Amino acid sequence: MALFRNIFYLILPVILALNAEATTTVDPNLRVDCAPRPGDHKSDCEHRGCIWDDNYDQYRPTTPLCYFPTATGYTVKSEADSKLTLAKYTTGAKNPYGTDFDELELSYKSIGKAIKVSISPKPSYKVPKRSDSFGLNASHFKSIPFAIPFRFIPPVPVDESQIQSDDQLAFTYKNDTVFSFAVQRHDFSKYTTWTMLSYDHHTDAVNPNGLNYYGVHPFYMALEPSGKAHGVLIFNSNAQEVTTGPGPHLTYRTIGGQLDIYFFPGPTPEQVLQQYQQLLGKPYLPAYWALNWGGFPAYVDQLHNQGMRLILLFDPAVEVDDGPFQRGIEQIAFDGIWIDMNEPSNFGTNEDHPDYASFIDHPYVEPLKCPTAGDDAYLEMPPYITNGLYERETQYLCSKTLCMVGKTGRDTYNFYDTRNLYGWSETVATSEALKRSTGKRGAVISRSTFVGSGRHGGHWLGDNTATWEDLKAAIIGVQEFNLFGIPYVGADVCGFMGATTEELCIRWQQLGAFHSFYRNHNDINMPPQDPANWPSVAAVTKAANLFRYQILPYFYSLHFRASLLGGSVVRPVYYEFPMDFETHTLSHQFMLGPAIMVVPVTSPNVDSVRGYLPGGVTWYSITQAHQYGGSIIPRQKPAVTTTLSRKNPFELLVALNNVGEAQGELFWDDGESVVDKIETYNYLRFQFSVKANEQSINLDITCTVNCQLIGQNKMTLPTLDTIEILGYGYPTRYMTSGMAYDADKQIFRVDSPGFLNFNKNGPAWKIVLNKKPEPAANPTETLPTKTPSNGLSRISISWQIMLIAISFAVSPILCRKS
């Protein structure tokens, strides 16, 4: 039936060119599996016209024994404008699980800086996401130079020979590194299948098996040794999987739906992500308070009185007219919504003896039964149900969820087609409901996600385990979900399942402080693991949170920039240093924006960690991390809540580069208003620039967006009280009151209450710190301020002697790597 037609093999940056005539053997590193379903035998293989390899290689046990001959699939028949007609090879192998079309039509067009490739005849189902959910309009459709499909032109050329067999795409790569299919970094040294099916299954970092868990993101980024990157999105919402092989190549399979393929040319990794988000929508902006330390008890009134916030958790099965639910909504003033179990999960489906039947504290509920015979049975038991379900030892697609014959979209679609969309759809509705019900931005966190979910909410990585392997998996997971366009993401620190240890909890608290979503969560049956359970964990957690809360202006600015311009918050090191080949394999250290390098401890019983600092730049050791020379981090003195922290004076942590310069920025708003249109939204953007030499330090601060809000008293800001400059290597004896210099650490510091008032004399300020050969006669002289007619405030200061304590949260040591 038509449901199981439409598999297409597309060859991308080509190593393997398929011949016009079938051959009896194919290099074991380049084979495309003709029998991915467990249990197929030699007779099944040969009946399809595929090749069976009797010579099992014990050194390559994952190599397919049954594989397609080379003259299989489709070749170009004709070309006109932006369309190609593909004709099926008449001598090729049969489709293992259905029938092939005699001809296919392939069309392509530019969408912004992306290329969209569509394959027809189109099936009856396509992903039901409106064009406005992609954030596209006419201005995005502009012609740009790019590789035309089926031509050998970089950066993503496509081979002229094609294979077609039901719901399958094969990509062959010159690169040896691919990131982010199925929420994993993938090793091409062996054949491995990675599933993409939303499923309620906790992560298993100790014994990874290729299974994904709660969401589906059929998008990957490929990075070449040269540092150039490109991305590919296969836009499909059915059950699907990808097999990576040592060619290197990968094979993509889906059991239904339309195949729309988007190519993103980059060439930098961050540009690939921005192009991807230009198509799908830029990330939503969480409320400022959502960057707090989460997981407090629901003492709602007390929390709100203390400036804290409350997030409520909902499962999809809760009835909207249920009495307790209604009373809770009416009586509890919530600030955010957590949506869980939205794969959607349903226990016991098609099971005769579900596990919950033995739970004495739960009433027995008859399990859901889905059709396994009759006209609708094919939806539960298609010819191929994907490796994700075979590995879970089930024969039904409805396992642990709803029936595939169920209807969604007001009786428009089968659940067979839209299952992977449930979490995305609920996130969209929940985000809108939260804004309407509270009148504020709040925070939405979803367990199940799909392509484009980041435009409406965030994600936590799900039910992890208290192991060091899971800590390392969290590092990779947060980076990957940033690549998927979901920067508001984090893991359950200390681990959810299993008994954690004091040391593991210490290291995880330190790590979690650098993730956007940050909470400690524990299984009800496990020993306590809140920070106060161990004095050492409490002390480390306090220090980590003080550092986190101090850099909240920087952290929030990263999210604001991503929501405005696209991009990531937590990112792999190769995003910032794509030309440095050593960064391509760094999985367990990462960047927080462009300025902070984090090298977490990922092993027990160690008191030091080995990391890699890219050469050619200056790095500074700050508490918990390293700062990139040439960056400026806006900070505030931390308080016990984000509400109180926002009221404290600003600080600037300036890290000079090799030529004595640094830049940074700050986005500022009220932290909670709904952002309908960024063009009319009330926010401020400041640019910082420092140039330092032996004679002076020049700091330029410029308000670049909505500066009139300050003069109209529609937005007020704390004062700038502290400026700390790292790497200033020119010793000085003479300083003005409120300044200090540490010659050993090469830190110059200005610390003066009310030093710069952003609410006066803007929109630009220039601070010049000049050396004097002799101390001034009056060491307590007032700092002169002049306001030129062009609106530029200028503060010129002569240095005089005074000693100041170094900031408690920064202990810089100059690190240089040649």
ABEGO torsion letter per residue (X at the ends): XAAABGBBBBBBBBABBBBABBBABBBAAABBBABABBGBBAAAAAAAGBBBBABBBAABAABBABBBBABBEBBBABBBEABBBBBBBAABBBBAAEBBBABBBBBBBBBEABBBBBBOBBBABBBBBBAAAAGBBAAABBBBBBBBBGBBBOABBBBABBBBBBGBBBBBBABABBBGBGGBBBBAABBBBBBBBBBBBBBBAABBAGBBBABBBBBBBBBBAAGBBBBBBBBBABBBBBBBBAOBBBBBBBAEEBBBBBBBAOABAAAAAAAAAAAAEBBBBBBAAAABBBGBBBBAAAAAAAGBBBBBBBBAABBAABAAAAAAAAABBBABBBBBGAOBBBBGBGBABBAAAABAABBBBBBBBBBABEAAAAAABBABAEAAAAAAGBABAABGBBBAABBBGGGABBAAAAAAAAAAAAAAAAAAAAAAAAGBAEBBBBABBBBGAAAABBBBAEBBBBBAAAAAAAAAAAAAAAAAGBABBBBBBGEABEBBBAAAAAAAAAAAAABABBBBBBBAABBBABAAABAAAAAAAAAAAAAAAAAAAAAAAAAAAAAAAEEBABBBAAAABAABAAAAABAABBBBEAABBBBBBABBGBABBBBBBBBGBBBBBBBGBBBBBGBBBBBBBBBABAAAAAABBBBBBBBBBAAGBBBBBBBBBAGABBBABAAABBBBBBBBBBBBBAABBBBBBBBABGAAAAAAGABBBBBBABBBBBGBABBBABBBBGBBBBAAAGBBBBBBBGABBAABGOABBBBBBBBBABBBABAABBBBBBBBAAGBBBBBBBBBBBBBBBBAABBBBBBBBX
